[in-house]
Amino acid sequence: LPPPYNLNHPLLGCVPGQEAERELGKTNEMSMNWCAGDDKVEILDGCRGRCAKGVVSRLARVSILKEYADFTGSECKDYNEVKEKISGYCEAKEVYNKFVKEKNYGVWIKKPAY
């Protein structure tokens, strides 16, 4: 990927390139995320997109957009518009999508258009 982007492929939770058949009824929709230096782990309900206590996740678009606006001092209204303006983002996204396609890892799941 072009700098400053990196592709990290940790061994934790690796799955084979081909999607293995599984019973969705046994899948746990809870997930965890954290950053280096965090005091605690954020537990997220993947089906609802909210933390266990109903709080909006820091990974939600609205949270990321607010952090970006606070950091840049700008008034940002549209998440997708901001992403497209970020230098190198579109190029990195294309390189990443090409890589996962070549490795047969599947495709990035997109939010459906309404």
Biopython code that builds the backbone (N, CA, C, O; Angstrom):
import numpy as np
from Bio.PDB.StructureBuilder import StructureBuilder

atoms = [
    (1, "LEU", "N", (0.845, -1.190, 0.000)),
    (1, "LEU", "CA", (0.000, 0.000, 0.000)),
    (1, "LEU", "C", (0.879, 1.238, 0.000)),
    (1, "LEU", "O", (1.995, 1.206, 0.519)),
    (2, "PRO", "N", (0.398, 2.307, -0.564)),
    (2, "PRO", "CA", (1.199, 3.534, -0.562)),
    (2, "PRO", "C", (1.306, 4.094, 0.858)),
    (2, "PRO", "O", (0.372, 3.966, 1.650)),
    (3, "PRO", "N", (2.455, 4.722, 1.181)),
    (3, "PRO", "CA", (2.614, 5.321, 2.512)),
    (3, "PRO", "C", (1.552, 6.392, 2.721)),
    (3, "PRO", "O", (1.225, 7.096, 1.766)),
    (4, "PRO", "N", (1.015, 6.549, 3.880)),
    (4, "PRO", "CA", (1.414, 5.986, 5.172)),
    (4, "PRO", "C", (0.630, 4.729, 5.532)),
    (4, "PRO", "O", (0.618, 4.348, 6.703)),
    (5, "TYR", "N", (-0.021, 4.071, 4.583)),
    (5, "TYR", "CA", (-0.863, 2.913, 4.868)),
    (5, "TYR", "C", (-0.022, 1.641, 4.977)),
    (5, "TYR", "O", (1.014, 1.509, 4.325)),
    (6, "ASN", "N", (-0.485, 0.706, 5.812)),
    (6, "ASN", "CA", (0.174, -0.588, 5.989)),
    (6, "ASN", "C", (-0.873, -1.682, 5.958)),
    (6, "ASN", "O", (-2.015, -1.473, 6.366)),
    (7, "LEU", "N", (-0.481, -2.845, 5.475)),
    (7, "LEU", "CA", (-1.357, -4.006, 5.524)),
    (7, "LEU", "C", (-0.812, -4.932, 6.591)),
    (7, "LEU", "O", (0.269, -5.501, 6.442)),
    (8, "ASN", "N", (-1.562, -5.080, 7.664)),
    (8, "ASN", "CA", (-1.175, -5.964, 8.760)),
    (8, "ASN", "C", (-2.025, -7.214, 8.667)),
    (8, "ASN", "O", (-3.242, -7.130, 8.498)),
    (9, "HIS", "N", (-1.409, -8.348, 8.774)),
    (9, "HIS", "CA", (-2.132, -9.610, 8.695)),
    (9, "HIS", "C", (-1.768, -10.440, 9.919)),
    (9, "HIS", "O", (-0.942, -11.348, 9.827)),
    (10, "PRO", "N", (-2.379, -10.138, 11.069)),
    (10, "PRO", "CA", (-2.042, -10.895, 12.286)),
    (10, "PRO", "C", (-2.540, -12.336, 12.190)),
    (10, "PRO", "O", (-3.510, -12.624, 11.489)),
    (11, "LEU", "N", (-1.870, -13.224, 12.896)),
    (11, "LEU", "CA", (-2.244, -14.631, 12.879)),
    (11, "LEU", "C", (-3.500, -14.899, 13.712)),
    (11, "LEU", "O", (-4.124, -15.952, 13.577)),
    (12, "LEU", "N", (-3.864, -13.959, 14.560)),
    (12, "LEU", "CA", (-5.053, -14.110, 15.396)),
    (12, "LEU", "C", (-6.303, -14.166, 14.529)),
    (12, "LEU", "O", (-6.572, -13.239, 13.766)),
    (13, "GLY", "N", (-7.055, -15.229, 14.640)),
    (13, "GLY", "CA", (-8.325, -15.339, 13.933)),
    (13, "GLY", "C", (-8.208, -15.540, 12.444)),
    (13, "GLY", "O", (-9.150, -15.226, 11.717)),
    (14, "CYS", "N", (-7.087, -16.052, 11.954)),
    (14, "CYS", "CA", (-6.922, -16.264, 10.514)),
    (14, "CYS", "C", (-7.914, -17.313, 10.010)),
    (14, "CYS", "O", (-8.206, -18.301, 10.683)),
    (15, "VAL", "N", (-8.406, -17.067, 8.834)),
    (15, "VAL", "CA", (-9.304, -18.024, 8.190)),
    (15, "VAL", "C", (-8.713, -18.366, 6.830)),
    (15, "VAL", "O", (-7.945, -17.582, 6.272)),
    (16, "PRO", "N", (-9.064, -19.530, 6.294)),
    (16, "PRO", "CA", (-8.547, -19.885, 4.978)),
    (16, "PRO", "C", (-9.084, -18.936, 3.918)),
    (16, "PRO", "O", (-10.104, -18.276, 4.116)),
    (17, "GLY", "N", (-8.380, -18.876, 2.783)),
    (17, "GLY", "CA", (-8.794, -18.003, 1.699)),
    (17, "GLY", "C", (-10.203, -18.290, 1.214)),
    (17, "GLY", "O", (-10.937, -17.367, 0.863)),
    (18, "GLN", "N", (-10.582, -19.538, 1.191)),
    (18, "GLN", "CA", (-11.928, -19.905, 0.778)),
    (18, "GLN", "C", (-12.847, -19.871, 1.987)),
    (18, "GLN", "O", (-12.487, -20.373, 3.052)),
    (19, "GLU", "N", (-14.005, -19.298, 1.839)),
    (19, "GLU", "CA", (-14.973, -19.205, 2.941)),
    (19, "GLU", "C", (-15.440, -20.610, 3.304)),
    (19, "GLU", "O", (-16.022, -21.313, 2.478)),
    (20, "ALA", "N", (-15.181, -21.008, 4.535)),
    (20, "ALA", "CA", (-15.608, -22.321, 5.013)),
    (20, "ALA", "C", (-17.094, -22.257, 5.367)),
    (20, "ALA", "O", (-17.573, -21.240, 5.869)),
    (21, "GLU", "N", (-17.815, -23.338, 5.105)),
    (21, "GLU", "CA", (-19.229, -23.369, 5.472)),
    (21, "GLU", "C", (-19.338, -23.436, 6.986)),
    (21, "GLU", "O", (-18.560, -24.129, 7.643)),
    (22, "ARG", "N", (-20.298, -22.721, 7.531)),
    (22, "ARG", "CA", (-20.483, -22.710, 8.975)),
    (22, "ARG", "C", (-21.951, -22.485, 9.276)),
    (22, "ARG", "O", (-22.712, -22.005, 8.436)),
    (23, "GLU", "N", (-22.326, -22.839, 10.479)),
    (23, "GLU", "CA", (-23.701, -22.631, 10.908)),
    (23, "GLU", "C", (-23.807, -21.255, 11.536)),
    (23, "GLU", "O", (-23.210, -20.989, 12.579)),
    (24, "LEU", "N", (-24.569, -20.382, 10.895)),
    (24, "LEU", "CA", (-24.671, -19.009, 11.378)),
    (24, "LEU", "C", (-25.347, -18.920, 12.736)),
    (24, "LEU", "O", (-25.099, -17.973, 13.482)),
    (25, "GLY", "N", (-26.186, -19.876, 13.071)),
    (25, "GLY", "CA", (-26.864, -19.861, 14.354)),
    (25, "GLY", "C", (-25.902, -19.984, 15.520)),
    (25, "GLY", "O", (-26.238, -19.605, 16.642)),
    (26, "LYS", "N", (-24.715, -20.507, 15.272)),
    (26, "LYS", "CA", (-23.723, -20.686, 16.327)),
    (26, "LYS", "C", (-22.737, -19.512, 16.381)),
    (26, "LYS", "O", (-21.862, -19.478, 17.246)),
    (27, "THR", "N", (-22.874, -18.560, 15.470)),
    (27, "THR", "CA", (-21.957, -17.433, 15.413)),
    (27, "THR", "C", (-22.287, -16.423, 16.499)),
    (27, "THR", "O", (-23.448, -16.063, 16.695)),
    (28, "ASN", "N", (-21.261, -15.972, 17.200)),
    (28, "ASN", "CA", (-21.435, -14.949, 18.232)),
    (28, "ASN", "C", (-21.290, -13.583, 17.571)),
    (28, "ASN", "O", (-20.279, -13.315, 16.921)),
    (29, "GLU", "N", (-22.276, -12.727, 17.729)),
    (29, "GLU", "CA", (-22.246, -11.414, 17.082)),
    (29, "GLU", "C", (-21.459, -10.370, 17.873)),
    (29, "GLU", "O", (-21.322, -9.234, 17.418)),
    (30, "MET", "N", (-20.945, -10.729, 19.036)),
    (30, "MET", "CA", (-20.172, -9.783, 19.838)),
    (30, "MET", "C", (-18.732, -9.739, 19.336)),
    (30, "MET", "O", (-18.173, -10.765, 18.948)),
    (31, "SER", "N", (-18.137, -8.554, 19.343)),
    (31, "SER", "CA", (-16.742, -8.405, 18.954)),
    (31, "SER", "C", (-16.067, -7.428, 19.908)),
    (31, "SER", "O", (-16.734, -6.688, 20.631)),
    (32, "MET", "N", (-14.745, -7.434, 19.902)),
    (32, "MET", "CA", (-13.975, -6.543, 20.767)),
    (32, "MET", "C", (-13.009, -5.745, 19.911)),
    (32, "MET", "O", (-12.514, -6.236, 18.896)),
    (33, "ASN", "N", (-12.743, -4.517, 20.322)),
    (33, "ASN", "CA", (-11.720, -3.710, 19.666)),
    (33, "ASN", "C", (-11.005, -2.883, 20.706)),
    (33, "ASN", "O", (-11.558, -2.562, 21.758)),
    (34, "TRP", "N", (-9.781, -2.547, 20.402)),
    (34, "TRP", "CA", (-8.966, -1.737, 21.304)),
    (34, "TRP", "C", (-7.822, -1.122, 20.520)),
    (34, "TRP", "O", (-7.528, -1.530, 19.397)),
    (35, "CYS", "N", (-7.192, -0.150, 21.121)),
    (35, "CYS", "CA", (-6.014, 0.491, 20.551)),
    (35, "CYS", "C", (-4.898, 0.444, 21.587)),
    (35, "CYS", "O", (-5.161, 0.373, 22.788)),
    (36, "ALA", "N", (-3.664, 0.482, 21.126)),
    (36, "ALA", "CA", (-2.530, 0.508, 22.047)),
    (36, "ALA", "C", (-2.708, 1.693, 22.993)),
    (36, "ALA", "O", (-3.006, 2.806, 22.561)),
    (37, "GLY", "N", (-2.524, 1.442, 24.271)),
    (37, "GLY", "CA", (-2.647, 2.491, 25.270)),
    (37, "GLY", "C", (-4.040, 2.650, 25.850)),
    (37, "GLY", "O", (-4.231, 3.442, 26.773)),
    (38, "ASP", "N", (-5.029, 1.908, 25.327)),
    (38, "ASP", "CA", (-6.391, 1.984, 25.870)),
    (38, "ASP", "C", (-6.430, 1.412, 27.280)),
    (38, "ASP", "O", (-5.688, 0.487, 27.611)),
    (39, "ASP", "N", (-7.304, 1.974, 28.098)),
    (39, "ASP", "CA", (-7.507, 1.453, 29.446)),
    (39, "ASP", "C", (-8.422, 0.241, 29.449)),
    (39, "ASP", "O", (-8.345, -0.602, 30.343)),
    (40, "LYS", "N", (-9.296, 0.154, 28.439)),
    (40, "LYS", "CA", (-10.251, -0.953, 28.411)),
    (40, "LYS", "C", (-10.582, -1.333, 26.975)),
    (40, "LYS", "O", (-10.275, -0.610, 26.028)),
    (41, "VAL", "N", (-11.215, -2.488, 26.848)),
    (41, "VAL", "CA", (-11.643, -3.016, 25.557)),
    (41, "VAL", "C", (-13.078, -2.572, 25.308)),
    (41, "VAL", "O", (-13.894, -2.555, 26.230)),
    (42, "GLU", "N", (-13.389, -2.211, 24.065)),
    (42, "GLU", "CA", (-14.763, -1.879, 23.708)),
    (42, "GLU", "C", (-15.432, -3.154, 23.194)),
    (42, "GLU", "O", (-14.941, -3.788, 22.260)),
    (43, "ILE", "N", (-16.551, -3.522, 23.809)),
    (43, "ILE", "CA", (-17.304, -4.706, 23.382)),
    (43, "ILE", "C", (-18.478, -4.226, 22.541)),
    (43, "ILE", "O", (-19.258, -3.371, 22.962)),
    (44, "LEU", "N", (-18.587, -4.794, 21.346)),
    (44, "LEU", "CA", (-19.523, -4.305, 20.346)),
    (44, "LEU", "C", (-20.472, -5.407, 19.907)),
    (44, "LEU", "O", (-20.051, -6.541, 19.678)),
    (45, "ASP", "N", (-21.752, -5.076, 19.788)),
    (45, "ASP", "CA", (-22.753, -5.987, 19.229)),
    (45, "ASP", "C", (-22.734, -5.752, 17.724)),
    (45, "ASP", "O", (-23.219, -4.727, 17.246)),
    (46, "GLY", "N", (-22.176, -6.699, 16.979)),
    (46, "GLY", "CA", (-22.009, -6.548, 15.540)),
    (46, "GLY", "C", (-23.301, -6.441, 14.765)),
    (46, "GLY", "O", (-23.318, -5.864, 13.678)),
    (47, "CYS", "N", (-24.384, -6.981, 15.294)),
    (47, "CYS", "CA", (-25.675, -6.900, 14.600)),
    (47, "CYS", "C", (-26.289, -5.518, 14.725)),
    (47, "CYS", "O", (-26.925, -5.033, 13.788)),
    (48, "ARG", "N", (-26.108, -4.881, 15.867)),
    (48, "ARG", "CA", (-26.705, -3.564, 16.107)),
    (48, "ARG", "C", (-25.725, -2.425, 15.837)),
    (48, "ARG", "O", (-26.146, -1.286, 15.632)),
    (49, "GLY", "N", (-24.412, -2.720, 15.835)),
    (49, "GLY", "CA", (-23.419, -1.677, 15.622)),
    (49, "GLY", "C", (-23.263, -0.758, 16.818)),
    (49, "GLY", "O", (-22.827, 0.384, 16.677)),
    (50, "ARG", "N", (-23.613, -1.245, 17.981)),
    (50, "ARG", "CA", (-23.505, -0.458, 19.206)),
    (50, "ARG", "C", (-22.800, -1.269, 20.276)),
    (50, "ARG", "O", (-22.742, -2.497, 20.218)),
    (51, "CYS", "N", (-22.268, -0.558, 21.249)),
    (51, "CYS", "CA", (-21.636, -1.215, 22.378)),
    (51, "CYS", "C", (-22.692, -1.918, 23.209)),
    (51, "CYS", "O", (-23.885, -1.643, 23.085)),
    (52, "ALA", "N", (-22.240, -2.824, 24.051)),
    (52, "ALA", "CA", (-23.147, -3.631, 24.858)),
    (52, "ALA", "C", (-24.140, -2.787, 25.649)),
    (52, "ALA", "O", (-25.269, -3.225, 25.868)),
    (53, "LYS", "N", (-23.758, -1.610, 26.076)),
    (53, "LYS", "CA", (-24.645, -0.754, 26.873)),
    (53, "LYS", "C", (-25.440, 0.218, 26.004)),
    (53, "LYS", "O", (-26.049, 1.148, 26.533)),
    (54, "GLY", "N", (-25.448, 0.028, 24.695)),
    (54, "GLY", "CA", (-26.219, 0.884, 23.803)),
    (54, "GLY", "C", (-25.507, 2.149, 23.362)),
    (54, "GLY", "O", (-26.060, 2.940, 22.598)),
    (55, "VAL", "N", (-24.281, 2.348, 23.836)),
    (55, "VAL", "CA", (-23.496, 3.528, 23.469)),
    (55, "VAL", "C", (-22.968, 3.346, 22.047)),
    (55, "VAL", "O", (-22.613, 2.234, 21.655)),
    (56, "VAL", "N", (-22.916, 4.419, 21.283)),
    (56, "VAL", "CA", (-22.380, 4.361, 19.922)),
    (56, "VAL", "C", (-20.895, 4.018, 19.992)),
    (56, "VAL", "O", (-20.157, 4.605, 20.783)),
    (57, "SER", "N", (-20.463, 3.077, 19.175)),
    (57, "SER", "CA", (-19.066, 2.634, 19.163)),
    (57, "SER", "C", (-18.143, 3.722, 18.637)),
    (57, "SER", "O", (-18.553, 4.565, 17.838)),
    (58, "ARG", "N", (-16.907, 3.696, 19.086)),
    (58, "ARG", "CA", (-15.906, 4.618, 18.553)),
    (58, "ARG", "C", (-15.561, 4.270, 17.110)),
    (58, "ARG", "O", (-14.942, 5.074, 16.413)),
    (59, "LEU", "N", (-15.959, 3.070, 16.650)),
    (59, "LEU", "CA", (-15.730, 2.654, 15.268)),
    (59, "LEU", "C", (-16.856, 3.069, 14.327)),
    (59, "LEU", "O", (-16.742, 2.906, 13.112)),
    (60, "ALA", "N", (-17.935, 3.602, 14.877)),
    (60, "ALA", "CA", (-19.067, 4.042, 14.060)),
    (60, "ALA", "C", (-18.662, 5.249, 13.216)),
    (60, "ALA", "O", (-17.823, 6.053, 13.624)),
    (61, "ARG", "N", (-19.255, 5.364, 12.060)),
    (61, "ARG", "CA", (-18.933, 6.485, 11.163)),
    (61, "ARG", "C", (-19.111, 7.835, 11.844)),
    (61, "ARG", "O", (-18.283, 8.732, 11.683)),
    (62, "VAL", "N", (-20.182, 7.976, 12.599)),
    (62, "VAL", "CA", (-20.447, 9.252, 13.261)),
    (62, "VAL", "C", (-19.333, 9.599, 14.254)),
    (62, "VAL", "O", (-18.961, 10.765, 14.387)),
    (63, "SER", "N", (-18.806, 8.596, 14.947)),
    (63, "SER", "CA", (-17.723, 8.826, 15.900)),
    (63, "SER", "C", (-16.421, 9.190, 15.185)),
    (63, "SER", "O", (-15.708, 10.102, 15.601)),
    (64, "ILE", "N", (-16.123, 8.469, 14.111)),
    (64, "ILE", "CA", (-14.901, 8.741, 13.350)),
    (64, "ILE", "C", (-14.968, 10.124, 12.715)),
    (64, "ILE", "O", (-13.976, 10.854, 12.715)),
    (65, "LEU", "N", (-16.119, 10.488, 12.179)),
    (65, "LEU", "CA", (-16.287, 11.801, 11.569)),
    (65, "LEU", "C", (-16.109, 12.913, 12.600)),
    (65, "LEU", "O", (-15.500, 13.941, 12.302)),
    (66, "LYS", "N", (-16.634, 12.718, 13.804)),
    (66, "LYS", "CA", (-16.478, 13.711, 14.871)),
    (66, "LYS", "C", (-15.014, 13.848, 15.260)),
    (66, "LYS", "O", (-14.525, 14.965, 15.431)),
    (67, "GLU", "N", (-14.303, 12.726, 15.404)),
    (67, "GLU", "CA", (-12.875, 12.769, 15.746)),
    (67, "GLU", "C", (-12.084, 13.525, 14.667)),
    (67, "GLU", "O", (-11.209, 14.331, 14.983)),
    (68, "TYR", "N", (-12.400, 13.259, 13.399)),
    (68, "TYR", "CA", (-11.724, 13.924, 12.297)),
    (68, "TYR", "C", (-11.992, 15.428, 12.321)),
    (68, "TYR", "O", (-11.078, 16.232, 12.141)),
    (69, "ALA", "N", (-13.249, 15.798, 12.545)),
    (69, "ALA", "CA", (-13.609, 17.221, 12.599)),
    (69, "ALA", "C", (-12.908, 17.912, 13.761)),
    (69, "ALA", "O", (-12.420, 19.032, 13.610)),
    (70, "ASP", "N", (-12.851, 17.253, 14.923)),
    (70, "ASP", "CA", (-12.160, 17.825, 16.075)),
    (70, "ASP", "C", (-10.666, 17.982, 15.791)),
    (70, "ASP", "O", (-10.062, 18.989, 16.161)),
    (71, "PHE", "N", (-10.072, 16.985, 15.132)),
    (71, "PHE", "CA", (-8.645, 16.992, 14.839)),
    (71, "PHE", "C", (-8.276, 18.074, 13.821)),
    (71, "PHE", "O", (-7.274, 18.771, 13.983)),
    (72, "THR", "N", (-9.087, 18.208, 12.779)),
    (72, "THR", "CA", (-8.772, 19.150, 11.702)),
    (72, "THR", "C", (-9.345, 20.538, 11.940)),
    (72, "THR", "O", (-8.943, 21.500, 11.286)),
    (73, "GLY", "N", (-10.286, 20.642, 12.879)),
    (73, "GLY", "CA", (-10.926, 21.932, 13.119)),
    (73, "GLY", "C", (-11.916, 22.299, 12.032)),
    (73, "GLY", "O", (-12.336, 23.452, 11.935)),
    (74, "SER", "N", (-12.294, 21.323, 11.210)),
    (74, "SER", "CA", (-13.226, 21.599, 10.121)),
    (74, "SER", "C", (-14.632, 21.151, 10.512)),
    (74, "SER", "O", (-14.824, 20.412, 11.477)),
    (75, "GLU", "N", (-15.587, 21.610, 9.751)),
    (75, "GLU", "CA", (-16.973, 21.208, 9.980)),
    (75, "GLU", "C", (-17.335, 20.182, 8.917)),
    (75, "GLU", "O", (-17.680, 20.540, 7.791)),
    (76, "CYS", "N", (-17.255, 18.911, 9.276)),
    (76, "CYS", "CA", (-17.497, 17.819, 8.339)),
    (76, "CYS", "C", (-18.910, 17.285, 8.513)),
    (76, "CYS", "O", (-19.360, 17.041, 9.633)),
    (77, "LYS", "N", (-19.600, 17.109, 7.404)),
    (77, "LYS", "CA", (-20.980, 16.618, 7.448)),
    (77, "LYS", "C", (-21.140, 15.242, 6.812)),
    (77, "LYS", "O", (-22.020, 14.480, 7.212)),
    (78, "ASP", "N", (-20.302, 14.908, 5.827)),
    (78, "ASP", "CA", (-20.481, 13.667, 5.075)),
    (78, "ASP", "C", (-19.227, 12.798, 5.143)),
    (78, "ASP", "O", (-18.157, 13.193, 4.680)),
    (79, "TYR", "N", (-19.376, 11.612, 5.728)),
    (79, "TYR", "CA", (-18.261, 10.681, 5.945)),
    (79, "TYR", "C", (-17.598, 10.280, 4.626)),
    (79, "TYR", "O", (-16.375, 10.342, 4.506)),
    (80, "ASN", "N", (-18.392, 9.872, 3.640)),
    (80, "ASN", "CA", (-17.839, 9.419, 2.358)),
    (80, "ASN", "C", (-17.122, 10.540, 1.626)),
    (80, "ASN", "O", (-16.085, 10.306, 1.005)),
    (81, "GLU", "N", (-17.649, 11.737, 1.688)),
    (81, "GLU", "CA", (-17.015, 12.881, 1.034)),
    (81, "GLU", "C", (-15.638, 13.156, 1.644)),
    (81, "GLU", "O", (-14.681, 13.447, 0.926)),
    (82, "VAL", "N", (-15.547, 13.063, 2.963)),
    (82, "VAL", "CA", (-14.271, 13.286, 3.653)),
    (82, "VAL", "C", (-13.259, 12.220, 3.239)),
    (82, "VAL", "O", (-12.102, 12.535, 2.964)),
    (83, "LYS", "N", (-13.697, 10.945, 3.195)),
    (83, "LYS", "CA", (-12.783, 9.862, 2.818)),
    (83, "LYS", "C", (-12.209, 10.078, 1.419)),
    (83, "LYS", "O", (-11.020, 9.858, 1.191)),
    (84, "GLU", "N", (-13.043, 10.503, 0.500)),
    (84, "GLU", "CA", (-12.594, 10.685, -0.879)),
    (84, "GLU", "C", (-11.599, 11.837, -1.003)),
    (84, "GLU", "O", (-10.795, 11.856, -1.935)),
    (85, "LYS", "N", (-11.641, 12.793, -0.082)),
    (85, "LYS", "CA", (-10.734, 13.943, -0.124)),
    (85, "LYS", "C", (-9.372, 13.657, 0.510)),
    (85, "LYS", "O", (-8.412, 14.388, 0.268)),
    (86, "ILE", "N", (-9.283, 12.597, 1.319)),
    (86, "ILE", "CA", (-8.043, 12.301, 2.027)),
    (86, "ILE", "C", (-7.013, 11.795, 1.031)),
    (86, "ILE", "O", (-7.259, 10.845, 0.287)),
    (87, "SER", "N", (-5.859, 12.443, 1.031)),
    (87, "SER", "CA", (-4.786, 12.131, 0.098)),
    (87, "SER", "C", (-4.340, 10.675, 0.230)),
    (87, "SER", "O", (-4.002, 10.224, 1.324)),
    (88, "GLY", "N", (-4.338, 9.956, -0.864)),
    (88, "GLY", "CA", (-3.853, 8.589, -0.886)),
    (88, "GLY", "C", (-4.886, 7.545, -0.504)),
    (88, "GLY", "O", (-4.662, 6.359, -0.743)),
    (89, "TYR", "N", (-6.002, 7.938, 0.074)),
    (89, "TYR", "CA", (-6.978, 6.952, 0.548)),
    (89, "TYR", "C", (-7.528, 6.109, -0.606)),
    (89, "TYR", "O", (-7.556, 4.881, -0.524)),
    (90, "CYS", "N", (-7.959, 6.763, -1.665)),
    (90, "CYS", "CA", (-8.558, 6.031, -2.788)),
    (90, "CYS", "C", (-7.554, 5.075, -3.426)),
    (90, "CYS", "O", (-7.902, 3.953, -3.794)),
    (91, "GLU", "N", (-6.304, 5.529, -3.554)),
    (91, "GLU", "CA", (-5.258, 4.673, -4.125)),
    (91, "GLU", "C", (-5.011, 3.465, -3.225)),
    (91, "GLU", "O", (-4.906, 2.340, -3.715)),
    (92, "ALA", "N", (-4.917, 3.686, -1.923)),
    (92, "ALA", "CA", (-4.693, 2.591, -0.978)),
    (92, "ALA", "C", (-5.854, 1.606, -1.006)),
    (92, "ALA", "O", (-5.648, 0.395, -0.916)),
    (93, "LYS", "N", (-7.066, 2.119, -1.129)),
    (93, "LYS", "CA", (-8.253, 1.261, -1.174)),
    (93, "LYS", "C", (-8.216, 0.373, -2.422)),
    (93, "LYS", "O", (-8.543, -0.811, -2.347)),
    (94, "GLU", "N", (-7.825, 0.933, -3.555)),
    (94, "GLU", "CA", (-7.736, 0.151, -4.790)),
    (94, "GLU", "C", (-6.670, -0.934, -4.683)),
    (94, "GLU", "O", (-6.898, -2.070, -5.099)),
    (95, "VAL", "N", (-5.505, -0.593, -4.127)),
    (95, "VAL", "CA", (-4.418, -1.561, -3.962)),
    (95, "VAL", "C", (-4.858, -2.689, -3.034)),
    (95, "VAL", "O", (-4.612, -3.863, -3.310)),
    (96, "TYR", "N", (-5.508, -2.324, -1.935)),
    (96, "TYR", "CA", (-5.984, -3.320, -0.973)),
    (96, "TYR", "C", (-7.013, -4.255, -1.618)),
    (96, "TYR", "O", (-6.908, -5.474, -1.481)),
    (97, "ASN", "N", (-7.991, -3.702, -2.310)),
    (97, "ASN", "CA", (-9.026, -4.519, -2.947)),
    (97, "ASN", "C", (-8.425, -5.466, -3.987)),
    (97, "ASN", "O", (-8.866, -6.608, -4.113)),
    (98, "LYS", "N", (-7.436, -5.003, -4.719)),
    (98, "LYS", "CA", (-6.762, -5.849, -5.706)),
    (98, "LYS", "C", (-6.023, -6.992, -4.997)),
    (98, "LYS", "O", (-6.058, -8.136, -5.452)),
    (99, "PHE", "N", (-5.358, -6.676, -3.883)),
    (99, "PHE", "CA", (-4.617, -7.680, -3.119)),
    (99, "PHE", "C", (-5.534, -8.786, -2.603)),
    (99, "PHE", "O", (-5.239, -9.967, -2.784)),
    (100, "VAL", "N", (-6.650, -8.412, -1.958)),
    (100, "VAL", "CA", (-7.542, -9.438, -1.395)),
    (100, "VAL", "C", (-8.209, -10.264, -2.500)),
    (100, "VAL", "O", (-8.514, -11.440, -2.302)),
    (101, "LYS", "N", (-8.430, -9.649, -3.651)),
    (101, "LYS", "CA", (-9.006, -10.399, -4.778)),
    (101, "LYS", "C", (-7.999, -11.417, -5.305)),
    (101, "LYS", "O", (-8.357, -12.563, -5.578)),
    (102, "GLU", "N", (-6.726, -10.996, -5.449)),
    (102, "GLU", "CA", (-5.679, -11.907, -5.925)),
    (102, "GLU", "C", (-5.465, -13.070, -4.964)),
    (102, "GLU", "O", (-5.193, -14.190, -5.398)),
    (103, "LYS", "N", (-5.585, -12.817, -3.667)),
    (103, "LYS", "CA", (-5.380, -13.852, -2.647)),
    (103, "LYS", "C", (-6.640, -14.679, -2.408)),
    (103, "LYS", "O", (-6.632, -15.622, -1.617)),
    (104, "ASN", "N", (-7.709, -14.323, -3.089)),
    (104, "ASN", "CA", (-8.993, -15.011, -2.958)),
    (104, "ASN", "C", (-9.531, -14.939, -1.519)),
    (104, "ASN", "O", (-10.087, -15.911, -1.007)),
    (105, "TYR", "N", (-9.356, -13.774, -0.877)),
    (105, "TYR", "CA", (-9.841, -13.572, 0.487)),
    (105, "TYR", "C", (-11.297, -13.132, 0.523)),
    (105, "TYR", "O", (-11.876, -13.014, 1.603)),
    (106, "GLY", "N", (-11.888, -12.892, -0.612)),
    (106, "GLY", "CA", (-13.268, -12.421, -0.655)),
    (106, "GLY", "C", (-13.306, -10.935, -0.941)),
    (106, "GLY", "O", (-12.315, -10.360, -1.392)),
    (107, "VAL", "N", (-14.432, -10.317, -0.685)),
    (107, "VAL", "CA", (-14.585, -8.891, -0.955)),
    (107, "VAL", "C", (-14.961, -8.168, 0.335)),
    (107, "VAL", "O", (-15.499, -8.768, 1.266)),
    (108, "TRP", "N", (-14.671, -6.882, 0.370)),
    (108, "TRP", "CA", (-15.034, -6.045, 1.499)),
    (108, "TRP", "C", (-16.547, -5.865, 1.499)),
    (108, "TRP", "O", (-17.129, -5.481, 0.485)),
    (109, "ILE", "N", (-17.172, -6.137, 2.616)),
    (109, "ILE", "CA", (-18.618, -6.003, 2.700)),
    (109, "ILE", "C", (-18.970, -4.532, 2.823)),
    (109, "ILE", "O", (-18.459, -3.828, 3.694)),
    (110, "LYS", "N", (-19.846, -4.080, 1.948)),
    (110, "LYS", "CA", (-20.237, -2.671, 1.934)),
    (110, "LYS", "C", (-21.612, -2.495, 2.539)),
    (110, "LYS", "O", (-22.454, -3.393, 2.488)),
    (111, "LYS", "N", (-21.825, -1.326, 3.111)),
    (111, "LYS", "CA", (-23.132, -0.975, 3.638)),
    (111, "LYS", "C", (-24.088, -0.826, 2.448)),
    (111, "LYS", "O", (-23.750, -0.159, 1.470)),
    (112, "PRO", "N", (-25.264, -1.431, 2.517)),
    (112, "PRO", "CA", (-26.191, -1.318, 1.379)),
    (112, "PRO", "C", (-26.680, 0.123, 1.177)),
    (112, "PRO", "O", (-26.879, 0.867, 2.138)),
    (113, "ALA", "N", (-26.866, 0.492, -0.079)),
    (113, "ALA", "CA", (-27.400, 1.833, -0.392)),
    (113, "ALA", "C", (-28.902, 1.823, -0.191)),
    (113, "ALA", "O", (-29.582, 0.870, -0.573)),
    (114, "TYR", "N", (-29.405, 2.859, 0.395)),
    (114, "TYR", "CA", (-30.846, 2.951, 0.660)),
    (114, "TYR", "C", (-31.511, 3.904, -0.284)),
    (114, "TYR", "O", (-32.723, 4.105, -0.207)),
]
sb = StructureBuilder()
sb.init_structure("model")
sb.init_model(0)
sb.init_chain("A")
sb.init_seg("    ")
for serial, (resi, resn, name, xyz) in enumerate(atoms, 1):
    if name == "N":
        sb.init_residue(resn, " ", resi, " ")
    sb.init_atom(name, np.array(xyz, "f"), 0.0, 1.0, " ", f" {name:<3s}", serial, name[0])
structure = sb.get_structure()
